[in-house]
Amino acid sequence: GYFHQRVAECLYSSKDLQGAEFIDSYVFNKAEYVRFNSTVGKYVGYTELGVKNAEAWNKGPELARALGELERFCKHNADLHY
């Protein structure tokens, strides 16, 4: 069989949320192929397919959605993580 996983996570380096970071990773058969990192501000591909996906997603509405996740998901729910 095949294994596909998407992991979205928030990392916090301080309680004031200045160092908050949103990471959205896509994994196929235990190999990460594309990742969005809010610090980098775009998708980065790690495989041939991941590079193609990252190029398309960085030009489409996916990038705007991912950029908003730091505020919408991470900072909004920070109290729950602490």
Backbone bond lengths (Angstrom), bond angles and torsions (degrees), N, CA, C in turn:
res aa  C-N    CA-C-N  psi(-1)  N-CA   C-N-CA  omega(-1)  CA-C   N-CA-C  phi
1 G - - - 1.425 - - 1.521 111.32 -
2 Y 1.306 113.56 177.25 1.458 121.07 179.53 1.518 109.79 -114.39
3 F 1.300 115.22 152.03 1.455 122.23 -179.01 1.522 108.94 -122.68
4 H 1.337 117.01 119.26 1.467 121.44 176.36 1.514 107.73 -125.39
5 Q 1.332 115.97 133.93 1.448 120.91 -177.26 1.522 109.82 -141.80
6 R 1.316 115.28 143.52 1.466 121.54 172.84 1.515 106.86 -124.13
7 V 1.321 116.09 127.83 1.457 121.29 -178.90 1.525 108.26 -122.55
8 A 1.324 116.33 117.16 1.457 122.54 175.07 1.520 107.05 -110.57
9 E 1.329 116.26 126.76 1.456 119.04 -177.17 1.523 111.32 -143.93
10 C 1.301 113.80 155.31 1.460 121.58 176.40 1.522 108.13 -113.56
11 L 1.312 115.65 134.70 1.458 121.04 176.39 1.523 107.88 -116.83
12 Y 1.319 115.82 134.81 1.459 121.33 -178.15 1.524 108.90 -122.19
13 S 1.321 116.44 128.16 1.463 119.30 178.36 1.528 111.80 -103.51
14 S 1.329 116.82 -12.20 1.459 120.53 176.68 1.520 109.12 -154.80
15 K 1.302 115.79 159.96 1.459 120.31 -177.61 1.532 112.74 -74.21
16 D 1.346 118.08 -17.37 1.459 120.09 -179.29 1.530 112.66 -82.18
17 L 1.314 118.45 0.71 1.468 126.56 174.14 1.533 114.36 69.76
18 Q 1.322 118.04 7.11 1.464 119.74 177.22 1.521 111.25 -67.70
19 G 1.312 117.73 -31.22 1.455 121.06 -179.19 1.516 113.29 -99.36
20 A 1.333 117.99 17.51 1.465 120.63 -179.94 1.527 109.85 -66.51
21 E 1.324 114.86 144.82 1.465 120.86 -176.84 1.529 109.13 -142.16
22 F 1.320 116.53 135.29 1.465 122.20 176.78 1.521 108.37 -107.75
23 I 1.332 115.90 128.94 1.465 121.68 178.76 1.525 108.23 -126.49
24 D 1.316 115.97 129.98 1.465 123.20 179.94 1.525 107.51 -125.82
25 S 1.338 116.91 107.66 1.462 122.18 -174.62 1.519 111.24 -111.01
26 Y 1.325 115.47 142.86 1.464 122.51 176.43 1.520 108.14 -118.02
27 V 1.346 115.31 128.11 1.461 121.71 -173.96 1.524 109.12 -125.67
28 F 1.325 116.05 135.86 1.464 121.42 174.28 1.521 107.80 -129.44
29 N 1.333 115.36 124.25 1.464 121.94 -177.70 1.525 112.26 49.18
30 K 1.327 115.72 49.12 1.467 125.62 175.42 1.521 114.52 68.35
31 A 1.333 118.24 10.60 1.467 121.66 177.69 1.526 108.78 -117.44
32 E 1.311 116.10 121.35 1.460 119.88 177.54 1.523 108.74 -69.70
33 Y 1.343 116.26 129.37 1.459 118.78 -177.67 1.520 113.63 -113.95
34 V 1.315 118.22 -20.98 1.470 120.09 175.88 1.528 108.51 -154.23
35 R 1.348 115.17 147.06 1.470 120.25 -178.91 1.524 109.77 -145.25
36 F 1.342 114.28 140.29 1.455 120.55 168.63 1.513 107.01 -106.13
37 N 1.329 116.34 133.45 1.450 122.15 176.54 1.525 106.65 -128.70
38 S 1.329 117.49 123.73 1.466 120.33 -176.47 1.520 112.21 -64.94
39 T 1.312 118.13 -25.18 1.461 121.04 177.00 1.527 110.41 -69.57
40 V 1.321 116.73 -40.45 1.466 121.91 177.29 1.531 109.56 -74.60
41 G 1.337 116.87 -38.46 1.459 121.87 176.69 1.508 114.81 85.42
42 K 1.324 117.56 17.49 1.463 120.94 177.62 1.527 109.40 -161.72
43 Y 1.336 114.28 169.10 1.461 120.73 174.87 1.524 108.95 -81.21
44 V 1.329 116.03 143.26 1.462 122.22 177.34 1.524 107.10 -127.90
45 G 1.332 116.66 129.81 1.451 121.64 179.12 1.515 111.69 -96.00
46 Y 1.332 116.53 145.53 1.466 122.41 -178.60 1.524 113.15 -114.92
47 T 1.325 116.53 -10.49 1.458 121.27 176.77 1.526 107.35 -129.58
48 E 1.321 116.88 176.42 1.469 120.10 178.90 1.533 110.67 -58.88
49 L 1.316 116.90 -47.42 1.464 120.90 177.41 1.524 110.80 -64.63
50 G 1.324 117.09 -41.96 1.457 120.99 -179.97 1.516 113.11 -61.83
51 V 1.333 117.29 -38.83 1.462 121.24 178.13 1.523 109.89 -64.22
52 K 1.338 116.86 -42.57 1.470 120.64 178.70 1.528 110.84 -64.50
53 N 1.333 116.69 -43.94 1.461 120.15 177.73 1.525 110.75 -62.55
54 A 1.317 117.28 -45.35 1.463 121.07 -178.91 1.527 111.16 -60.46
55 E 1.313 117.53 -42.98 1.462 120.77 178.58 1.524 111.19 -60.94
56 A 1.324 116.56 -44.57 1.466 120.67 -179.70 1.528 111.06 -68.37
57 W 1.326 117.45 -44.50 1.458 121.09 -177.26 1.526 111.84 -68.71
58 N 1.322 117.98 -31.88 1.465 120.76 178.68 1.525 111.99 -71.24
59 K 1.335 117.54 -17.62 1.466 121.89 178.42 1.526 112.38 -99.35
60 G 1.320 117.75 -10.20 1.462 121.46 -173.39 1.514 113.07 -110.55
61 P 1.327 115.85 -170.59 1.468 121.21 -178.46 1.531 113.13 -69.20
62 E 1.326 117.58 -14.91 1.466 120.92 179.38 1.530 111.53 -60.93
63 L 1.332 116.52 -37.33 1.467 120.07 -178.92 1.528 110.71 -65.81
64 A 1.305 117.97 -44.03 1.467 121.16 179.30 1.526 110.51 -61.87
65 R 1.324 116.36 -41.46 1.466 120.31 178.09 1.521 110.44 -62.33
66 A 1.326 116.68 -47.37 1.455 120.58 -177.64 1.528 111.49 -64.57
67 L 1.319 117.28 -38.36 1.464 120.65 178.73 1.526 111.61 -63.07
68 G 1.314 117.73 -31.89 1.460 121.81 179.30 1.510 114.56 -78.89
69 E 1.313 118.26 -14.79 1.460 121.45 -176.26 1.527 113.03 -66.97
70 L 1.313 118.69 -28.83 1.463 120.81 178.53 1.526 109.58 -59.90
71 E 1.321 117.18 -46.43 1.470 120.79 178.94 1.524 111.69 -75.19
72 R 1.342 116.25 -48.08 1.456 121.29 -173.65 1.522 112.78 -68.69
73 F 1.300 117.53 -43.47 1.466 121.71 -172.42 1.529 111.87 -100.53
74 C 1.314 117.46 -53.68 1.466 120.38 -172.85 1.528 112.91 -73.17
75 K 1.303 116.82 -57.72 1.459 119.41 -175.47 1.520 111.58 -69.02
76 H 1.331 117.19 -34.38 1.462 121.06 179.03 1.529 111.38 -64.46
77 N 1.330 117.29 -36.25 1.461 121.85 -176.44 1.525 113.53 -102.35
78 A 1.307 118.55 12.56 1.459 121.59 -175.96 1.526 112.45 -59.51
79 D 1.323 117.70 -38.31 1.462 120.30 179.87 1.529 111.22 -60.80
80 L 1.314 117.69 -33.84 1.467 121.32 178.81 1.524 110.82 -67.56
81 H 1.330 117.30 -33.70 1.457 121.07 -179.84 1.520 111.76 -75.45
82 Y 1.336 116.41 -28.33 1.457 119.80 178.05 1.504 109.96 -90.73
